Structure formats: C-alpha cells, structure tokens
Amino acid sequence: MRLRSKKSALMAVWFWLLVVAALIFTGAAAQAAQAPTLTSPVQYRGAAASLGSLEIRIQSADGESYPPGDMVLSDPYAQAMGHDPRYNRDYQEISGATYTQETISGQQNAFLMNVANAVSGTYSLRVIGVNPGRYILIMDGYDQAGNHANVRFTALLESEEVHHYVIQYSNRGGASLKARRTQAAE
C-alpha cells in the first residue's frame, strides 16, 4: 500500500512538471511572436527566392524625413504584415515577410516591406495616414527566375486617411505585377 501511494505521488509530481514546462514553452513562443514593427532585418531583397518575392516601399514625395503613412499588406490567405497607426497595432502574420526602415539619403527614410517566397495571387495594401503629405509608393515583383516587374504611384495623404490598393502578383513565367488604387478612404 505504501509503495503504491509513493508511486502515485511521483506520477502527480511528473504530471505537474510537464504542465509547468508546457506553460513556460507556450508563453515564450507567444512572446517571441510579438516582435515590434520596423526592427526586423531585411532578410531578402531584389533577387529571386525559390518562389519569387514582392517588395513594397513608401517614402515622402515632399522630401520629408519620413513617409506620411504606414502600410498594412494582406496576402491571398488574409494574413497581414505591417503597422496600423490608428490602433498602434503591428501585424507579422506573413511567413518570410519583413517591415523595416531604410535610409534613402542622409535626411530621408522609407519604410520597406519585403515578402520573400511570395505566393501568386491577389494582395491588398492599405496606406494609412500619419501626417499630411505626398508619398511615393513603389512595388517590385520578382518571379522564380529573377525577372522583374515594377509599379509606382504618387498620392496625397491626409492624417488617418486610408488608401486601398489591390495587387495582382504572379511568381511564375515572367514577373507579373499589376496594381490599382480602389478606394481613397475608409
């Protein structure tokens, strides 16, 4: 009888140790998944990845230090990447994607979104106003062989205004990138 109670007690201790270890592991994984915007290093830029890539850059058209807005990109699976300043919310759901700050000149910076191994399909981009100003939006698509397609927009943006873009991207058989602005504001 005494042996059986020691064995039961030992099993209970092992069970609780496993539960505690699982809680610690899931908490660390959740914390690691919440990296801040604009701090990830650029992992890939301007050459073909195994599936191709999509690169989107926003910068001030007026020579200001920073672009007048932030970007949020949704891929064909409705996963998002970027920063929404209205809610101070960062999105990092697209595998292989980064959102970084890039220095253009000594006094001007751009925000750069890069989706390595981008899948073909329809993407949705929102440019969300932080300050009034004009921006230049440059989209570059690369296919599996490194072929390149480019689209460029210039637009005036007000604080809290949202510009919507629909992007058709293909990573097969020659670079294919088509984009159009669909709505000026939410």
N, C-alpha and C positions, 0 to 999 in steps of 0.2 A: 504494500500500500504506500509506503514512504517513497519507494523508487518511482512509482507512477506519478505522485504529486511533484517530485523534483523534475521529472521529465516534462510534465505539463507546464510547470513554471518556466523551464528552459525554453520550451516552444513558444510560450507567450512573450518572453523577452526577445527571441529572434523575430517574431512577428512584428513587434513594435519597433525594433531596429530597422527592419525593412520598410515599414511605413514612414518612419522619420527620414530615412535615406531617400525614399521616393519623393517626399515633400521638399527636401532640400534640393534635389536634382531638378524638379519641375520649376521651383522658384528661381533657380539660377538660369534655367533655359528661358524663362519668361523675361527675366531681367536683361539677358543678352540680346533678346529680340527687340528691345526698345532702345536702339541706338538713336542719337539725335540727328536731325537733318543737317546736311552740309558738312559733315565731318568724315564721311566715308571717303577713302582714297579712290581716285579714278582707277578702276581695275582694267579697263579696256577702252581703247579709243582709236577710231579711224582705220581699222583694218578688219578683215573678215574673221569672225569667230566661226565655230563649226556650224552655226545656224544663221549667221549674219548678225547685224546689230542695228539699233536705232539710237540716234544721238540728237538731243534737242537742247538748244542753247537760247537763253533770253538775256538781252543786255539793253542798256539805255540807248535810245537813239538820239538823246539830247546831250550826251557826254557826261551824264551824272555818274557818281561813283558806283551806284548800284542800280539794277533794273527797277522799274516802278512796280513790279509784281513778282509773285511766286507762281510755281507751276505744280499741278497735280495731274499725273498721267494714269489712265486706266487701260489695261491691256485687254485683249479679246476675252479673257476669262474673268473680267471685272475685278482684277487685283490692282491695287493702286500704289503709286510711288510719288513722293513729293511732300510739299508743305502747304497747308491751308492756313493762311494768317488770320482768317476770320475766327477760327476756333482754336488757333495755336496747336494744330494737330499735324503730326508727322505720319506719313504712310511709307512703309517699307515692305510691301507685300509681294512685289515682283522679284522673282528669283534672278540673281545676276545683275540687278539694276543698282545704280548709284546716283546720288544727287549731291553735287559738290559746288563749291565756289571756285571760279577760275579768274586769274588776273589777266586782263586783256592788255592793259598798259599800266604805267605806274600809278594812275589815279582812277582807273576804271575796272570794274569787276563784272563778271557774268555768272549766271547760275547755269550749270551744265547737268543735264540728265542723260545718263547712258544706260541703255538696255542691251547688255551682251547676250548673245544667243536669243535674240528676239524672235518670237513666233510670227508667222504671217497672219494677217487679219486686220480687223478694224480696231483702232485705238481711239480713245477720247482724251483730249487735253483741255484742261481749264487753266487759263492765266488769270490770276486773282490779284486785283489791285491793292497795293500797299500805300503808294503815293501817286499823285497825278504825274503823268509824263508819257512820253512816247517810247515804245520799245521795238526792238528788232528781234524777231523770232526766227531762228534758223534750224531747220530739220534736215538731218542727213541720214539716209538709209543705205545699208550695205548688204549685199546678198552673200551667199555662201562662198562665192568665188572672189569676193572683194570688190565687185562692181558697185558703183556709187550713184545715188540719186539725191537731189537737193531741192528743198522748197524753202522759200523765205517770205516772211510777212513783216510789215511795219504797221503799227497801230497806236492810237492814242488811248490811254487807260486812265480812268479815274480811281480814286481810293474806293475799295470794296466792290468795284465793278468786276464782273467776271466775263471773260471772253471764252467761248467754246470753239474747239476745233475738232473735226473728225479727220482721222489719218488712216489712209489705206496703205498698208505696208506688205510687201512680199519679199521673202528672202530666197526665192528660187528663180532660176532662169533669167538673170539680169535684174539689176536693182530696180524695184518699183516702189515709188513713194508718191502718193497724192494726198493733198490736204486741202481742206476748205474750212473757212470760219462759218459756223452755223448760227450763232446767237451772240448778240452783243452783251447781254447781261442776264443774270438770274432774276 
